[in-house]
Amino acid sequence: MPRYPEKYDNTAIATFKRCPREGHYRIDRSLNPRGRKSSALMFGGIVHTALDTLYQTEDIEAACKTLLEAFHADPYEDVKRSPMVGAEMLAVYDRHWKGRRAEWDLLAIEQYFEYPIYGETDIICDTCGELPPDMSHRHGGKCHWLCEGSYVYRVVYCGLVDKVVQNKKTGEVFGIDHKTTSYLNGSYLQAMKLSSQFMGYYYWLKAWSPWKENVSNTFIADFLLTAKKSQYAEAPNTPLRRETIHATPEILEEWVSDTQHWIEVIQSFRAESGYTYGAYEEDPSPTILEILPPKNPDSCSRFNSLCSFYDLCSHPPSMRETHVNMLYDIERWNPKTEAEERKASA
């Protein structure tokens, strides 16, 4: 019996789009390479946590303390992403945007959300898996078929918005996302204006959030550069760049349609493999699928490094489960848990 609601976020969809086999291993089976750490991801998480402190307290010393404590709790070696680089980045961010922050009220921080990507009428019983007999039934209602279950959304899109702020004078509400990066050029910035991640955040703000009536026509993307000498920085020798993302109702409708398409593609991969959503999460010793989703050899190498699951795909099928047990841990990424952990540490 499928477990509802089915949850999708930008990470899950992007992983399956890149390589269905990788999506199966990372998203469905929750496999993560044992002992392998990404300094870029760890640095980004630490800076996000420190920025949370800065927005909550307006105290740069408290923010730097949060950053250093996070580094000491889980240290790694990377000169380009060191505590000193992070502290300098925070100090410049504080000076550069302090005036703008003074114009805003902070409404939410690390805001988790989920919404029915197919609309409010897309409901199903969480117990028997049956659809309601007519349109009179709503989310949260008791199952018509008397199975003791309740109606829940069948498919939801979820995510995590870094900040939601409101202009004190105009009442306009803005979403803000922070990104740390070592690479920034014009093409990258242009592509970000159509980012599926930002579109998902923006659509939630405009259509589903508590502040939807006052949401601005722009979404704010803050880029924090580990290489501050960039012609695309906000000012010379400043490791910052702020972009505003605009999306018309037509663009957002197209994003919804595209997202629904990719969800259905993922569902088709799962159906062909005989995989039931949530099976690996519920059963610690699941039946291993005999038919796996196809792999995409063009994505085996990215950013000058091999895919995390290259060791599995490069071995015969009969040897893969042995390598799973030797080389991988189960580590489920959950945006809601991520939000709760950041709030607790801020």
N, C-alpha and C positions, 0 to 999 in steps of 0.2 A: 504493500500500500504506500503510495507516494506520501511524503510528509509536506504539509502546507503551512504557511505559504512558501513557495519557491522564492529564494532571495538571490538577487543579482546586483552586483555593483560594477563600477567601471573596471576594477582590477580583474574580476572574474571574466567579464565579457572580453576585455582586451587580451587576456591570456588565451582564451579559446580562439579568438580571431587570429592571433599570432601562430598558434599551433594547437590543434585539438588534442593531441596526445599530451602536450604540456598542461593543458587545461585539466585533463583527466587526472594527471598525477598531482598537480599542485592544488587545484580547487576541489575536486571531488574526493581524492584520497588524502589530501592535506599533507603531502610529503614535502619535507624540506631538507636540503643537504646537511648532514650532521657536521657540526663544527665550522661551517662556512659562514662568515659574516660579511655583509656588505657595508663597508665604512661609509659609503654615500648615503645609504638608507638610515644607518644608525645616526650619522651626523644630522640628517634632515629631521629625524624624530627628536633629537636633543634640542635643536634650535627651535622646533615647534613648541616644545614644552617650555622653553625659556621665554618665547614670545607670549605664551599664555600668561606667564607670571607678569611680564611687562604690561600687558593690557589690563590685567586685573589690579595691579598695584601702582602702576606708573612709577615704579622704582627700579632704575637700571641696575643698582647694586643687588637687589633681590633677584632680578632676572639673571644676572651673571652668576650669582650663587647657585641658582637652580641649574644653570648650564654646567657649572663645574662639578656639582654633586652628581649629575647624570653621567658625566664623563668618568668620574671616579667609580661609579657603581658598575659600569660595564666598559672598561677601557679597551682601546684598540690603537694600532699604530698607523697613522696616515698624516704626514706633514701638511698636506693640503687641507685637511679637515681636522685640525688640532683644536684644543681648547682655546688657544690664543686667537686663532682665526675666528672661531665662533664668538668669543667675547668682543673682538673688534667689530664683527658684523653687527652684533646687538647694539653696541655703542653708537655706531653710525646710523643704524635704523632708528634708534631712539632720538638722536639729534635731528635727523632729517624729517621725520614724520611726527614729532611731538606736537607741533602746532595743529596738524590735521587731526590727530587723535583727540585734542582738546575740543574739537568741534563735534565729537561724536559721543553718544551714550552707547555703552557696550550692552547689547541685548542677549547675546549667547556666545559661548565659547566651546569649541569642539562639539558642535551641535550634530548629533546623530539624527538621521531622518530615514523614513521609508514611506513609499507611497505606491498605490496600485498602478502600474505602468499601463495596464489595459483599461483603467477606469474603475469607478466605484462599484459598478455592477458585476465585475469579474470576481465572484465569490464562489466558495466551495466548502463543503463540510470538512472540518479538520479531523473527523473520526472515520466516517464511512467513505469519504471521497466523492460523494454524489453532489451534482449541481442542483441548485434550487429549481423547483418546478415552474416558477414564474418570476417576474421582475419585482414583485411586492416584497421579496425578502432582501434584507440588508446585512451588511457587515456587523458581526456581533450577535446576530439573532440566533435562536435555537434552530437546529436542523429540522426541516419539514418532515424528514423520514423517521423521526422519533428514535434516533440512535444515541441520544444523549450528547451529541456533538454540537458544535457551534459553527456558524458561517464565518470564514476568514477570507481574506484576499487570496486568490489563487497564485498570483505572481506579483512580487513587489520589487521595486528598485530602491536600493538603499545607498547611503553614503555618509560623509562626515564633512561638514562645512567648518573651516577653522574659526571664523569669527562672523558674527552678524552685528552690525552697528547701525545707529540711527542718527542722522544729522539733527542736532539740537534745535536749529532754526527752522529748517524746512520740513522736518519729519520724515524725509526720505530714508528708506532702509536699504543697506548695502550688504552683500555677502563679500567676504574676503578670504582668499586662499593664499597661503605662503608656499613658495617652492624654493628650495636650495638647489643650485645647479653650478656646474663648473663650465658650462658651455652656453653661450647665448649669441645668437646672430639674428639678422632680420628675418630669415626664413622661419626660424624657430618661433619667433614672436608672432609672425603672421599665422603660422599653423595653430598656435595656441588660441587664436580667436575663434577657431572651430573645434576646440578641444571637447571631446565627449564628456570628460570629467566635469569641466566647467558648465557645459550645457545641462548636465544632470542636476548640478547644484542650483543653477539659475532657474530651471524649470520647477524645482521644488519650492524655491522662494516665491516665484510668481504665481504658482497654481495651488500649492498645498500648505505653505507655512502659515503660522499665526499672524504674520505681518504682511500677507500677500497684497492687501489693499494699498500699502504704502511703499512697496518695493520699487526701487529705482530701475531705470532702463539700462543700467550698467552693473556689471559684476567686476570686482577689483581683484587683480592677480598681482601679488608681490613676488618678485624674483630677487633672491639673495645670492650673490655670486661669490664663490670661493676664489675666483680669479678676478680681483677687483679692477684690473687694468683692462677694461673693455670699452670699446667705442659705443656700446649699447647701454652702458651704465647711465643712471640718472644724471650724474655729474662726474667730471674727471676724478679718477681715483676713488670713486664711491661704489661699493659693491652692491648697489641697489638698482632695481628697475621696477616701476609700477606701470601696469597696463590695465586699461579698462576694456572689458569684454561687452560688446553690444549684441543683442539677439532680438530679432523681430518675432512676432507670434508665428509667422510662417517658418522661420528657421527652427524655432522650438518644436513646432508640429512635425517638421521633417526629422528632427533628432528623435522624437518619440517613435516615429515610424521606423527609422533605422534601428533603434534599440530593440523594438519588438521583433524586427526581422532577425537580428543576431541572437536573441533569446530563443527564437524558434529553431534556428540552426543548431544551437547548443542542445536543445531538447531532442532534435533529430539524431545528433551524435549519440546521445545517451540512450535513446530508444533502440538504435541499431546495435548498441553494445549490450543491451539488456540491463543497463544500470538504472536503479531507482533513486531519485533525488534523496539525499540524506542518508543513504544506506550505510556508508562508511562511518558517518558520525555516530550512528546509533549502534553499530555492531563493531566491536574492536577486532574481531577476526572474521572479516567478510569473505564471501566467496569471490575469488579472483576472476575477473572477466576473461573469457576466452577470446573475445573480439574487442580489441581496443580501438578507440577513435584513431583516425589516420594521423601520421606525423607529417610535419612540414619541414623537409630538409633545409629549406632556404632560411629557416630561423634557428638552425643549430648553433650559429655563432652570431653574437650581438655585442657591439661595443668592445670588440677585440677579446671576447671571452666566450667560452662554450656555454651552452644552455645547461641549467642545473640538472637536467635529466639526460644529458648526453650519455652518461655511463649506463643508463638503462637501455636506451634505444640502440646503442652500439653493440649490445650483447644479444645472443640468441634468446628468444622468448622463454626457453626452458630454464635460463639462468637468471632471469630478471628479478624474481621474487627473492632469491638469495641475496642479490645486490641491494634490494630494497631494505632488507633486514640489516645488512652490513653498513650501508652508507647513508640512510635517511632516517629522520625522526618524523613523528606526526606533530604538526604544528598548524592548527587551523587559524587562518587570519579572519578576524571578525571585526568589522568597522565599529560595531556597538561596543565591544569589549575594549577596542583601541581608544574610543572616546572616554570611557570610564577610567581607564588607566592614566590617560593624560590629565584628566581632571583631578585625580587623586594625587598625582605627583606635582601639580602646579602650586 
